[in-house]
Amino acid sequence: MRPLAAAVVMAAPLCAAPAYYKDVLPILRKNCQSCHRPGEIGPMPLGDYKTTRPLAKAIKQAVVTRKMPPWFADPHVGKFSNDRSLSPADIETIAAWVDGGALEGDPASAPPPVIWPEGWQITNPDLVVEMPSKFKIPARGEVDYQYIVLPLNLKEDRWVQMAEARPGAHSAVHHIIAYLRVPESNWLRGEAEPGVPFVPPRATPEGKPRQDIGGDGNEPFVIYSPGHEPNRWAPGVGKLIPAGSDIVLQMHYTPTGKEQWDQSRVGFVFAKQPPKQRVVTLNVVNPTFRIPPGDPNYRVDAGVTFRNDATLLSFFPHMHLRGKAFEYRYKQPDGTVTTLLKVNNYNFNWQLNYELAQPVQLQKGGRLEASGWFDNSPNNPFNPDPKAEVRWGEQSREEMMLGYFDVLFDARLDLRSWRQGRKPPSD
């Protein structure tokens, strides 16, 4: 007779180490492959076992330290539909897979394949506008913001269901803001030749600082930054392009040490039917700050009071190299304040949008407030100059405090009418 202890050991089930196809691939598809595939910003593809296996230890280190996937929202504040962070169970699975030898497993156990769109993350666009020629990005130095007017040549109003801005040189394009220049706007008209990169003078002929550089009140229609997801709206929701409008690209280039060429483009998917609700991108901004030299935690506040009801959909905080943290709050008309988003560790290299899982109803008289904190001390490893007093500016060595956000309102109202507090016409 065998000893009882031995029998117990033999009867106990063995815990198999996680395998790539069964356990790891589903996590990578859900949380990583949107960036880590050919043509996207991720520097290495994670599409199959052959390309993933050599990176196993690096992947474990990135997920255990939560460096990847990039996601900076405080998990205790708000819920977001595009939260790409890994759960503790996912992190444990990847770590155990690596520690167990990064086994391949049975390819038949893989989940059904994902058909990724080629060249776009959105559906194949109905309209694409592109820079007519490539822009040379030098290996070093600063590049002024380039503004490029791209006519849309639309003869009638069009509603947009999806929109995406795509850089031609991922590593050197810090951001793209594609402004919608409506026909009644004179912004850059007579100055910027369509299709030709243009740097606006920073002062008027009278020597006063220009106030129209950042869009001059025109809507930021679609934004690209590393990690920022394209715009996709549900049926019945969309953005409006009035007939005769142009797209004006604001291009922020950051030299990488080698010369590159960029030819960015923007794609639009049109709605099948006019939507009932309209989305617009707005912002809270404070350009008047002066960050003292050496200050490790300088706070800048901004806010906007609503003159009409609306629905709050998403956020996109924007700062530069001294950006440390960012927060959005909603103050109801009765004075009740709710924190909606806290970014405790702002990352200049990954500027993300945060889409609310449950949109917030905004009331007339309510106020959206935002605060940004900046680290201008020597302890900030990204700080270009801790001895400088820092003001608003376009270059990364300067700073910005911009809190973009998307709101939704009745599509029967134009933007001006909504801002003025008007109600939609009765049916």
N, C-alpha and C positions, 0 to 999 in steps of 0.2 A: 504493500500500500504506500502511495506517495504521501509525504508529509502534507498536512493541511495547509501550511503556509505556502508551499509551492503550488498547491492546487488553486489557492486564492489568486496568486500572482498570474498563473496561467489563464484564469477565467476573467481577469480584469481586462477591459477593452483598452487597446492602445490608442492614444490620441495622435492622430496623424498630423504631421506638420502641414500648414497651409500650402496650397499649390497655386501656381500662377493663374492658370485658366479658370479654375473653379472659384478661387477666393480673392485674388488680387486684381485680375483684369476688370471685374465689375466696378471696383472702387476707382481704378484709373479712368475708366470710361465716364463715370459720373462726375468726377471731380478734377480730372487732370487733362484729358485728351482734347478738350476744347482749345487749349493753348499748346499742348505738347503733341503736335502733329505737323506734317509738312505744310509750309506756307503760313504758319501762325507764329506768335511771338516766342513760344517756348523753345529754348535753344537745342533741346534734344527730343526726338519723337519717342513716344511711349506706346507705340501701336501694336507691338507683338513681343513675344518672349525673347526673340533674338536680339532686339534693340534694347529691351528693358533689363535683361539679366546682368549685363556689365555695369549697370548703374544701381544695382540693388542696395549696396551700402550707402551710397549717396542719397538714395530715395528715403531709406530709413532715417538717416540723420535729418533730412529736411522735414519729414512729417513728425518725427518725435519732438523736434524743437519748434514745431508749428511754423516754420519758415515757409512751408508750402502745404497746401495751396494758399496763395495770399488771401487773407481775410482778416480785417482789423476791427470789426464791430465788437464791442463789449457784449459777450454772450448773455449778460444779465439785463441788458436794455434792448427791448424791441426784438421782433422776429422778422426775418427777411427771406423772401421767396427765392432769392438767388444766392443764399448762403452756401458757399462752396467749401466751408471748413470741414475737416474730417471729424467724425465722432470718435470718442475714446475707443470704441470697438474696432473701427476701421484702422486706427493707428496701431492698435495691438495686433491686428491681423497682419499688417505689413511688416511690423517688427518681428513677429514670429516667423513669417515667411523668410525673411532675410536670415534670422538666427538659425532657421532649420535647413539652410543650404540653398535657399531661393529655388525650390524645385519647380519644374515645369508642369508636371501633372498631365492629365489626359486632355488633349485639345477638344475632344468631344464634349467636355463638361463646360466649355466656354459659353457665355451668354450669346444670344443672337447678335450678329454683327451690326454695327452702327454705320449707316451711310452718311458720312460727313459731306456737307456741301463743298464743292471745289471752288476755291477762290473767294468765297463769302461764307459768313456764318449765318446770314439770313437766307431766305428763299431766293432763288435766282431773280435778280432785280428787273423791274420793268423799265427803269431808267437809270443810266449810269452817266455821271459827269466826272471828267478826269482832267488833271493838269495837262495842258497840251504838250508840254515838253518837260524833260527831266530837270530837276534843280540840283546843282552841285553843292554838296555839303562838305566843307573843308575838314581836314583831319583834326584841326585844333582851332582854338579861338572861339569867339562869340559870334553868333549869327542873329542879326535882328529878326524880329517877327516878320514873316513874309505874308502879305495879303494877296490872294489870287481870286479874281472875279471869274466865276464860271456861269455863263448864261444858261438858263434852263429851257428857254424858248417854248414855254407852255402857253397855249392860247386860251386855256380855260382852267378854272380852279381844279386842283387835284388833292384828294385826301390820301395820306400816306399811312399804311399799316405797319411797315417795317422800314428802318433806315440804318445804314452802316457806313461809317467812314473807315477807309483802309489805307494805311501808309504803304508806300513802296519800299521804304527802308526802315523796317521795324526798330532796329536798334538805335537809330539816330533821330527818330521822330518822337519827341517828348509828348506832344499832343497836337490834335487837330480840333479846332472848333469851326464847324461849318455853319456860318450864320445865314439866315434867310433874309436877304435884302428885298423888302417888298417894293412895289413900283413907286409908291409915294415917298420913299426914302432917298435922300440925296447923298447918303454916306458914300464917300470915295468916288462919286460920279465926277467926271471931268479930271480926275487924278489918276485912277488906276485903269490901265488899259486891260480889257478882258483877256484873260489867259496869261498875263505877264506878271510875274512876281513883283510886288510893290511894297516899299517901306515908307509909310506916311511920315512926313515931317512931324517932329514932336511939338512944334510951336506954330501958332498962327502967324500970318504976315505981320501982325502987330506985336509979336513977341510973347503972346500969352500961351500957356500950355493948352494943347488941344484936349478937348473933353470927349472926342468921338472915336478914339482909337479902338476901344473894346466893343465894337458893334454898334455904337450910337443908338441904342435902344432897339436894334433888330434882334430877333430871337435867335439864341443858339439852337439850331434845329437838330443837329446831331453832333456828338462829341466822341473823339477817340483819345484814349490814353492807355498805357499798359495796364491790362486787366479790366478795363471798362467794357461792359457788354453792349452789343448793339441794341437798338430800340426795337422792341416787338410789342405790339399792343393787341389786346383781344378784339374779336369782331365787335363792331359797334363803337370802337374807340380809335382815334387817329389824330394826326397832325395835319394842318391845312397849309398847302402851298397856293397862294393866290396867283392867278394868271399874271404873267409878266415879271415874276420874281426871279432873282438871281441867287445863286449860292456864292458866298464869299468865304474862302478858306483862310483861317488864321493858322499859320504853320509855325510851330515852335520846334526848332532843330537844336540838337545837342551833339556836337562833334564827339566821336568815339575813339579818336586816335588813328583812324584811317579814312581816307576820302571815300565818300559814298554819293550815290545819286538817288533822288527820290522822285516818284511820280505818283502822288496819292490820288485817290478817287473816292466818290461817294455814290452809293447805290440806294435806290428807293423801290419799295414794293407798294403799289397803289391798292387802296381798299376797293373791294368789289362794289360796295354801296356806300353812300355818304353816311358817316357815323352819327350817332346821336350824342356822343360826348367828345369834346375836343381836349387834347393834351397840349400844354405849353410849358416850356422850360423857362424858369425865372431864377433870380438869385437874390441873396442878401449879401451886401458887400460893404466893406469899410476900407477906403483907400487913404485915410488920413493918419494912420499910425506912424509912430517913430519908435522903433525898438532900440532901447539903450544898449551900448556896448556891454558885453559880458552877461546880460540878463538871461538866466536859465529858464524862466517861466513867465514870459510876458504875454498878457492876455489882451485880445482884441475882440470887441463885441460888435454885432450888427443885428438888424432885425427889420421886419416889414409887417405892417398892420393891414389886414385884408378888409376891403370895402364891399366884399361879396362872399357868398358861400362858395365852397369848392371842395374838392377831394384831393388830399395829398398822397402822391404815389411813390416818390423816390427821392434820394439825396445823392449829391456828388460834391464832397468837400474838396477844395483846391487850395494848396499852399505850396511853398517852395522848400528849399533845403533846410531851413530853420524850423519848418513845421513840426510840431511835437504832438499835438492832440487837437481834436475837433469835436464839437457837440452841437446838436440841434435840439431845441425845446419848443413846445407849443404852449402858449399862454392863452387860455380861453377867455372870453369876455368877462366871466365872473372872477378872473384872477387866478384860477387853478392852473398850475404849470406841470406839464408832463415832459420828461426827457424822452426823446424819440430815437436818438442815435448818439452813441459815444464811441469815438475812435481814440483809444488811449495811446496807441503807438502809430501815429501817422507815418506813412512811408512814401517818400517822394517818388520812388521808382515804381510803385504800384498804386495808381490813383483809381480807386474803385467807385462804382456806383452801388447804391444800396437800395433795393426795391422792397418796399414794405409788404409783408405777407398779408396784413390787414390794413388797407388804406385808411387814412385818418380823415374824418370829416372836419373841415375848417368852417368856422362860422364868421359871419360879418362881425367885425370888431375884434376877432381873434388876432393873435400876433405870433409869427414864427421868428424865433430868436436863434442866433448862432454865436458860438464863441470859438476862437482859435487860440491856441497857446504856442508860443515860439521859444526855441532854445538858441539863444545867441551867445552861449558860453563856450569856452574852450573844450568842455566835455562833450560837445556835439561833434562827432567825427566827420560830419558832412558840412560843417560850418565853414564857408569860404573865408571869413574874416571876423573873429570874435571881437575885434577892436572897433568895428564899424558900427555907426548908427544906421539902422536899416529902415528904408522906406519902401513904399509901393513902387514896383517896377516890373517890367516884363522878363528881364533876365533872371536866371536861377540864383544868381548871387544877390538879387533883390528879393522882395517878398510880395505875396498876395494874400488877401483874406477874402475868399469867395466861397459862398455856400450856395451852389446850384440846387434847385429842386424842381420837380415836375408836379403840376396840378392838373386837375380834370374839372371841366365845367360844361354846361349845356352848349352843344355845338351850334345852336341857333343864335348865340351871342358872339359878336366879334370880340377881339381882345380888349379893345378900348372900352366897349360897353361893359364888359365884365369888370374891368378895373374901376369903372365909374360907379359900380354898384347897381347897374340896371338889371332887371329881371327879364327872363326870356318871354317872348310873346305868348299869350294864352292860346291854346289850341282851339 
